[in-house]
Amino acid sequence: MKGGIQVSWTQVRGAVAYRVYYRVHGGSWHAIGHTAKQTYTWKHGTDGKTYEFTVRGVKSKTTSPIDNGYEASKAIRFVKAPAVMVKAVKGGIQISWTKVAGADTYRVYYKQPGGARKAIGHNDKMTYTWKHGTAGTSYQFTVRPCTVKGNVKRHCSAPGTTPARA
């Protein structure tokens, strides 16, 4: 999610609102928001730190939570968006980006104006050469830093994006 971590959850029976909490992995819980929606974007993470989130349903803004305990989500390491640069090279377009603290790998995407974003590759380096562009066509490239923990699904942060022309 651009500019933060988006937390979402399923509806809690009887809840008219939700209280959102976070903690640094293994630490104490802190309230960060109150919403009637089933999504909340937290914009205060520190690059490279691992956070956990929980949400508790309430019957109104002034009542106690419906449930009695905290249930943590998966631990998520916050990583910032990289700066992305592009340049034409022999046989393609070279996409490069700045290193992001906490990122284990990077996903690279492209899109044409008005089109959908499409994945073109990923690696743990700070550069990727795309060889499938058409001369004279405009493209926008996006790089998302991701974290990997064993076989756990990758969690990607906000993308760094830049336009380019083949």
Residue, then its C-alpha position, 0 to 999 in steps of 0.5 A: m500500500k502506497g504510504g503505509i501498511q493496509v490492514s483489512w479484516t472480515q466483519v465481526r458479528g455485532a460490531v458497528a466499529y473497530r479498534v485497530y492496534y499494532r505492536v513491534h513484533g513481540g512487544s506491547w499493543h498500542a491503539i492506532g485507530h478507530t473505524a467503521k470500515q473493514t480496512y485501515t492504513w497505518k502510515h507510521g512504520t519505521d523502515g526495516k522494523t517488523y510489526e503485528f496488527t490486531v483489530r477488535g470489534v466494538k458495539s459503539k465508539t464508547t463500548s468495550p471490545i466484543d472479544n476479550g483478547y488480542e489476536a495478532s496478524k502475520a508479522i509484517r516487516f515495513v519496507k519503503a518504496p525505492a527510487v526507480m531509474v530507467k535508461a535505454v540499453k542495447g537490446g532493451i530497457q534497464i530498470s534500476w532502483t535504490k536498495v531498500a532496508g529490509a527488502d529480500t527481493y524486488r518485483v518489477y512491473y510495467k504498464q502502458p498508459g491506460g493499461a493494467r500493470k503486468a509483472i515482468g520479473h523479480n530478483d534480489k539485485m538492484t537492476y533488471t533489463w526488460k527486452h520486450g518493449t516496442a520502439g516508440t512506446s511509452y511504459q511505466f515501470t514499478v518496483r516493489p521491495c518484498t520480504v521473504k521468510g522461508n516459504v511464506k508468501r512475499h509481502c510487498s511494500a508501496p511501489g516506486t514508479t517511473p515512466a519511460r519510453a522505449 
